[in-house]
Amino acid sequence: MNLYVQFVKNNLDQRPEEIAANICKVFPEITLNEASDAFRHLIRPSGGAEYAALIEADTSTISTEHDTAVEAASYQAWLLRLAFPQTEAADIAQAIHVSYTSLTSVQMTLVLKHGEPYPVFPDLTPEATASVLIRPEVGYGQPPAVAQALHLSGVFPECPHALDTAKVLKSAHVFPQLDKEAMKNALQSAQFNDTEIAEALAALYPDPIVLQPPSGLSLQYDAIQQRVEATWQASVLPPALQGKTALYSIRLYSAGYTDQTAAQMDGLTNPEAQLTLDNGQPFAEGDQYSAQVKVTVEGYSSDWSTHSSPVTIIGLQPPQQVAIAVQSDSTLLLSWSPLAGTTDFQIRVTNEAGQPIDLQPKYAISGNEGKVDMTLLPRPARYNAQVRGMFQVQAGPWSAPVPFTNGKSGLEANFSINPPQLHGFGMVHSDGAFENDHIKLGISQNVTLSFNWDAAAHTSDTAALSLSALVSRTSEGEGYSPITISVNGNTVITDYTIPGGGYGAYPNFFIIPPVYLFQGANQLQIQTSPAARTYLWLYNLNLKIFRYVQENDVADFSKNPPAVNQNLRLIENSGEFAGDHIRIGNNDSVAVEFGSGEFQNQFGHILFSVYGLVSRSSESEGYSPITLTVNGQPIISNFTVPGAGFAPHLIQFVIPSSQLANGTNTARLQVAPDARTFFWLYNLQITRLTYYQETASCNLSTNPPATHNVSVQRNDGRFAGDHFVYYRNGTFQASMEFQQGYAFPIVVNYNGLVSRNGNQAGKAPVEISFNDQPLAANYTFPGAGFGYVDSYFAAAIPILRPGANTTSLIVNADSVTLFWLRGLKIYQLQGGDGL
């Protein structure tokens, strides 16, 4: 006999509630289950003989009528409540369940809800009771047991019907996920009749209202009204919604762009619609559109219907029987049959895939013929020519494409088959391992190809390299395999990572400077980095001829004496010849004269290119900044050519026609007076840019800045009337979009000034970059702060990316005065030397 039971037996002369209260005082460590076991001896200490004496004779208030198990358990639960007044119902139920394992869920409910004279939890709600019963330690976790307890116990007047019991069963803390079939079984076990069960199930598990999408959607194009007319069958509504108003919505999509809505109408009461484009533009001849429709009634909506059959925008007809009458190296003559109602004709050139090329050639129309100037078309390449009529109301559709080839075929290496298919190339070396449709190159591996170059036949040309590749991915994400491309040992680009994240072969375009190309045999090499962690997958490469708009004027210092183009005159040369370059010391300079009055015109800008390096000092970087001036006006001051002196770099600057004179112009390169090493100059070039177009801008003379085709990503400046001011590390950043395959440099034009320091010139040098590649560092805007100055910087093709591109201007951390920025313009050069 344990100590707690002995305590109860020794105190049978006391009232039960006194025993219950005192046992916890005497034994503060006693648990609920230990007390429950001891209290059983107050009920039947000698096998039940004293039961009637220990509980009062009047048990009429106990609802169980002679259910001695319920009476005994209730009496025991009452004592436990007296001993542990803060204990929750679930804990009491668990203790009673240990002592009376055979109690049903109905009996346990009667115990928990027992009232006077031995109240346990008489105010327990149906939901609270159910949540106690389903506790694992209590043991009535099945829906039928809970349903029986709620209905058959008779202690819940708030649950007279099957629906009331069903709502408790499906409540959040009981069986919220109870399905319809399980609910039916539970209610049947609680002895509800079939009618009540059906009503409860209908209320809690209503049949869903399903609206079917409208059918029979058909589209027609009204060429006169210039709109798409849509009709469909009226929806048949389910019984629950009959008599309600059906509202229709329709969406129009351009074929192939089903994620972009071209037009939408909502709230239509009739099954028809007349659609025009949401952007306000007219429908274009030949375009195709499809549509979807849905119905909404009283908050219920159907899915969108399947796409309709497409409608083609047909009204005006294209020219017929378009043909090439004559083709020469520079001219294409097209002819076509007469087309009534036209006021004029237009001609366009597309690539082999049918996409219009960026730089459209000039043409002249005469009747039903068109003469196309092919001089500026990159070659060799295959194209298509198309013609369309211009009518009074709009342009007509383009004719069927007429294919033609401009120049001879380019050189190609196709690595998607094994062995690779070479056209115009010879294989010198390949570390690549063929795999499915590509070769893969690992760490420090390369592919080297040979090709011939006829410099005499391409005096106005250079070569454009097109490379299709990807960087293989790792299990965690993007891989890493930068490449270096070189021609005859001269680096075209180094540590270049193929864009695209490794999700597919990506086209990349690089222009090979003419100085890299030799007469006769040449070698092209693609080399992976020694730091690569994954593979480079190489699919294809092409080497095509790329034509200048005009020849460069070149001063070549790799020869002694320097080889100077007839349009240039070398008027000063302080450099010393050193093998394949001249070296220029501190404060020394090189100057050339050029031009004869043709520069003052709309497209009279020039590209000033310098190819050189800063010589090293033993094992460390040297220091030899340069300043470039044209007609005494600084283009860039104290600029350090990047590359740390390991290889020459090409730097380019655009000089606007406003800085050029009618007649002779002078360009000068001067080494800084504080230079500590030499500047090595290999060549400089003057290239006339005959097509120069502004395509994007940001006007910072207003607040907020007014933008055109650019998006301001960051602006640390403070607006000050007609400009923004920036101090140390202040940054302006903007982004713009370029099409894939754009094959000319981008010119970045910033308009600003360095604020003055009292009566002296201020100090606020800046860094200009494009796609995180520096175009100029420690650059000081000229003009000494007396007025805003335009500064032009060229971003070479390898820096450019298809899609989003970013330019940044950052004020140096050591600036003393403020930098004032008033504008940004982006120019696309569709000509020049293509570098």
Secondary structure, DSSP 8 states (H G I E B T S, - for coil): --HHHHHHHHTTTS-HHHHHHHHHHH-TT--HHHHHHHHHHHH-TTTTTTHHHHS-S--TT-TTSS-HHHHHHHHHHHHHHHH-TT--HHHHHHHHHHH-TT--HHHHHHHHT--TTS-SSTT--HHHHHHHHTSTTT---SHHHHHHHHHHT---TT--SHHHHHHHHTSTTS-TT--HHHHHHHHHHTT--HHHHHHHHHHHS------------EEEEETTTTEEEEE-------GGGTTS--EEEEEEEETT-TTSEEEEEEEESSSEEEE--TTS----TT-EEEEEEEEEETTEE---------EE--SS----S-EEEEE-SSEEEEE----TT-SEEEEEEE-TTS-B-SS---EEEETTEEEEE-TTS-SSEEEEEEEEEE-SSSB------EEEEESS--EEEETTSSS-EEES-EEEEE--EEETTEEEE-TT-EEEEEEEE-GGGGTTEEEEEEEEEEE---SSS-----EEEEETTEEEEEEE--SSTTSS-EEEEEEE-GGG--SEEEEEEEEE-TT--S-EEEEEEEEEEEE-SS--EEEETTSSS-EE-TTEEEEEE--EE-SSSEEE-TT-EEEEEE--STTSSTT--EEEEEEEEE--BTTB-----EEEEETTEEEEEEE--SSTTSS-EEEEEEE-GGG--SS-EEEEEEE-TT-SS-EEEEEEEEEE-S-EEEEEEEETTSSS-EEES-EEEEE--EE-SSSEEE-TT-EEEEEEEE-TT--S-EEEEEEEEE--BTTB-----EEEEETTEEEEEEE--SSTTSS-EEEEEEE-GGG--SEEEEEEEEE-TT--S-EEEEEEEEEEE-STT--
